[in-house]
Amino acid sequence: MGEKADGKKRVVWLVMRADEPGHGEWYAREREASLKATWLRQSWKAKVTIAKATLSERGDDDT
């Protein structure tokens, strides 16, 4: 789901629309998340949130 930052942890980004809580898409790269958010804002006039998460190798949320 993302590139490992230091061998144990990796950073991923979640893009969510404000009008669809609980539904979002995960991205491995910040650029992909940013492009998706921009597209949603321009095409759908949606309010969008981008959240950054750091995950351990086990997949547990460390943030």
MDTraj code that builds the backbone (N, CA, C; nanometers):
import mdtraj as md
import numpy as np

residues = "MET GLY GLU LYS ALA ASP GLY LYS LYS ARG VAL VAL TRP LEU VAL MET ARG ALA ASP GLU PRO GLY HIS GLY GLU TRP TYR ALA ARG GLU ARG GLU ALA SER LEU LYS ALA THR TRP LEU ARG GLN SER TRP LYS ALA LYS VAL THR ILE ALA LYS ALA THR LEU SER GLU ARG GLY ASP ASP ASP THR".split()
xyz = np.array([
    [0.0809, -0.1194, 0.0000],
    [0.0000, 0.0000, 0.0000],
    [0.0853, 0.1259, 0.0000],
    [0.2104, 0.1158, 0.0342],
    [0.2971, 0.2315, 0.0323],
    [0.4410, 0.1871, 0.0342],
    [0.5278, 0.2803, 0.0142],
    [0.6687, 0.2465, 0.0156],
    [0.7189, 0.2520, 0.1588],
    [0.8034, 0.1586, 0.1956],
    [0.8566, 0.1552, 0.3308],
    [0.9540, 0.2703, 0.3487],
    [0.9325, 0.3499, 0.4510],
    [1.0159, 0.4662, 0.4751],
    [1.1509, 0.4268, 0.5351],
    [1.1538, 0.3329, 0.6291],
    [1.2782, 0.2960, 0.6947],
    [1.2896, 0.1453, 0.7158],
    [1.2159, 0.0655, 0.6433],
    [1.2203, -0.0786, 0.6587],
    [1.1150, -0.1326, 0.7525],
    [1.0688, -0.0522, 0.8469],
    [0.9678, -0.0975, 0.9415],
    [0.8352, -0.0247, 0.9243],
    [0.8415, 0.0973, 0.8783],
    [0.7199, 0.1772, 0.8658],
    [0.7039, 0.2279, 0.7237],
    [0.5811, 0.2569, 0.6880],
    [0.5549, 0.3148, 0.5565],
    [0.4484, 0.4229, 0.5708],
    [0.4493, 0.5137, 0.4766],
    [0.3563, 0.6260, 0.4770],
    [0.2569, 0.6067, 0.3641],
    [0.1295, 0.6263, 0.3940],
    [0.0232, 0.6184, 0.2943],
    [-0.0687, 0.7386, 0.3129],
    [-0.1465, 0.7682, 0.2102],
    [-0.2385, 0.8810, 0.2138],
    [-0.3793, 0.8331, 0.1843],
    [-0.4760, 0.8870, 0.2581],
    [-0.6168, 0.8550, 0.2397],
    [-0.6871, 0.9791, 0.1867],
    [-0.7597, 0.9632, 0.0763],
    [-0.8371, 1.0731, 0.0179],
    [-0.9844, 1.0417, 0.0384],
    [-1.0560, 1.1342, 0.1061],
    [-1.1985, 1.1142, 0.1345],
    [-1.2784, 1.2375, 0.0964],
    [-1.3966, 1.2121, 0.0434],
    [-1.4919, 1.3199, 0.0164],
    [-1.5727, 1.3457, 0.1422],
    [-1.6021, 1.4727, 0.1703],
    [-1.6788, 1.5085, 0.2899],
    [-1.8215, 1.4551, 0.2835],
    [-1.8774, 1.4419, 0.1632],
    [-2.0160, 1.3962, 0.1503],
    [-2.0280, 1.2440, 0.1472],
    [-1.9159, 1.1728, 0.1577],
    [-1.9168, 1.0260, 0.1616],
    [-1.8290, 0.9774, 0.2767],
    [-1.8701, 1.0056, 0.4013],
    [-1.7868, 0.9650, 0.5150],
    [-1.7718, 0.8129, 0.5215],
    [-1.6539, 0.7702, 0.5583],
    [-1.6278, 0.6271, 0.5685],
    [-1.5842, 0.5626, 0.4386],
    [-1.5899, 0.6375, 0.3306],
    [-1.5471, 0.5852, 0.2008],
    [-1.4307, 0.6702, 0.1520],
    [-1.3214, 0.6054, 0.1236],
    [-1.2046, 0.6770, 0.0756],
    [-1.1141, 0.5833, -0.0014],
    [-1.0098, 0.6402, -0.0571],
    [-0.9136, 0.5611, -0.1333],
    [-0.7746, 0.5840, -0.0758],
    [-0.6992, 0.4754, -0.0613],
    [-0.5624, 0.4816, -0.0115],
    [-0.4658, 0.4940, -0.1285],
    [-0.3608, 0.5739, -0.1088],
    [-0.2584, 0.5923, -0.2113],
    [-0.1203, 0.5755, -0.1501],
    [-0.0308, 0.5148, -0.2264],
    [0.1057, 0.4908, -0.1806],
    [0.1928, 0.6151, -0.1954],
    [0.1542, 0.7045, -0.2834],
    [0.2352, 0.8232, -0.3096],
    [0.1528, 0.9503, -0.2888],
    [0.2189, 1.0484, -0.2310],
    [0.1523, 1.1756, -0.2027],
    [0.1019, 1.2416, -0.3315],
    [0.1786, 1.2315, -0.4370],
    [0.1409, 1.2928, -0.5649],
    [0.0100, 1.2347, -0.6178],
    [-0.0061, 1.1021, -0.6094],
    [-0.1301, 1.0381, -0.6550],
    [-0.2494, 1.0875, -0.5737],
    [-0.2312, 1.0977, -0.4423],
    [-0.3388, 1.1453, -0.3550],
    [-0.3758, 1.2891, -0.3884],
    [-0.2750, 1.3703, -0.4127],
    [-0.2986, 1.5101, -0.4462],
    [-0.3731, 1.5247, -0.5787],
    [-0.3334, 1.4462, -0.6785],
    [-0.4010, 1.4516, -0.8085],
    [-0.5470, 1.4078, -0.7979],
    [-0.5735, 1.3019, -0.7200],
    [-0.7105, 1.2539, -0.7016],
    [-0.7943, 1.3599, -0.6306],
    [-0.7380, 1.4218, -0.5278],
    [-0.8103, 1.5256, -0.4543],
    [-0.8418, 1.6446, -0.5447],
    [-0.7462, 1.6841, -0.6254],
    [-0.7680, 1.7954, -0.7187],
    [-0.8770, 1.7608, -0.8186],
    [-0.8743, 1.6401, -0.8704],
    [-0.9766, 1.5966, -0.9657],
    [-1.1156, 1.5990, -0.9023],
    [-1.1266, 1.5480, -0.7796],
    [-1.2564, 1.5482, -0.7109],
    [-1.3066, 1.6902, -0.6873],
    [-1.2164, 1.7787, -0.6485],
    [-1.2555, 1.9180, -0.6232],
    [-1.3023, 1.9869, -0.7507],
    [-1.2324, 1.9634, -0.8605],
    [-1.2653, 2.0316, -0.9853],
    [-1.3826, 1.9678, -1.0579],
    [-1.3862, 1.8363, -1.0657],
    [-1.4900, 1.7671, -1.1424],
    [-1.6220, 1.7563, -1.0682],
    [-1.6150, 1.7285, -0.9398],
    [-1.7355, 1.7029, -0.8614],
    [-1.7684, 1.8156, -0.7649],
    [-1.6846, 1.9195, -0.7611],
    [-1.7027, 2.0309, -0.6674],
    [-1.7136, 1.9793, -0.5242],
    [-1.6373, 1.8752, -0.4950],
    [-1.6445, 1.8087, -0.3650],
    [-1.5461, 1.8704, -0.2660],
    [-1.5838, 1.8660, -0.1394],
    [-1.4910, 1.9003, -0.0325],
    [-1.4138, 1.7726, -0.0029],
    [-1.2815, 1.7838, -0.0023],
    [-1.1962, 1.6654, 0.0069],
    [-1.0971, 1.6807, 0.1220],
    [-1.0718, 1.5695, 0.1903],
    [-0.9718, 1.5646, 0.2965],
    [-0.8644, 1.4640, 0.2575],
    [-0.7386, 1.5034, 0.2783],
    [-0.6271, 1.4109, 0.2586],
    [-0.5643, 1.3870, 0.3954],
    [-0.5560, 1.2610, 0.4351],
    [-0.4956, 1.2251, 0.5633],
    [-0.3699, 1.1424, 0.5390],
    [-0.2656, 1.1743, 0.6116],
    [-0.1393, 1.1012, 0.6016],
    [-0.1309, 1.0051, 0.7199],
    [-0.0946, 0.8808, 0.6939],
    [-0.0831, 0.7806, 0.7998],
    [0.0507, 0.7092, 0.7895],
    [0.1089, 0.6775, 0.9031],
    [0.2308, 0.5982, 0.9093],
    [0.1928, 0.4611, 0.9624],
    [0.2236, 0.3580, 0.8858],
    [0.1868, 0.2216, 0.9225],
    [0.3103, 0.1380, 0.9500],
    [0.2997, 0.0455, 1.0442],
    [0.4092, -0.0482, 1.0695],
    [0.3986, -0.1628, 0.9701],
    [0.4981, -0.2496, 0.9654],
    [0.4948, -0.3637, 0.8736],
    [0.3759, -0.4541, 0.9004],
    [0.3324, -0.4630, 1.0259],
    [0.2189, -0.5472, 1.0612],
    [0.0874, -0.4873, 1.0127],
    [0.0893, -0.3598, 0.9752],
    [-0.0325, -0.2949, 0.9286],
    [-0.1055, -0.2198, 1.0374],
    [-0.0485, -0.2145, 1.1585],
    [-0.1108, -0.1402, 1.2676],
    [-0.0886, 0.0085, 1.2477],
    [-0.1856, 0.0875, 1.2845],
    [-0.1750, 0.2323, 1.2722],
    [-0.0914, 0.2856, 1.3873],
    [0.0172, 0.3545, 1.3557],
    [0.1069, 0.4087, 1.4580],
    [0.0850, 0.5562, 1.4839],
    [-0.0092, 0.6186, 1.4158],
    [-0.0278, 0.7619, 1.4345],
    [-0.1495, 0.7918, 1.5161],
])
top = md.Topology()
chain = top.add_chain()
for i, resn in enumerate(residues, 1):
    res = top.add_residue(resn, chain, resSeq=i)
    for name in ("N", "CA", "C"):
        top.add_atom(name, md.element.get_by_symbol(name[0]), res)
traj = md.Trajectory(xyz[None], top)
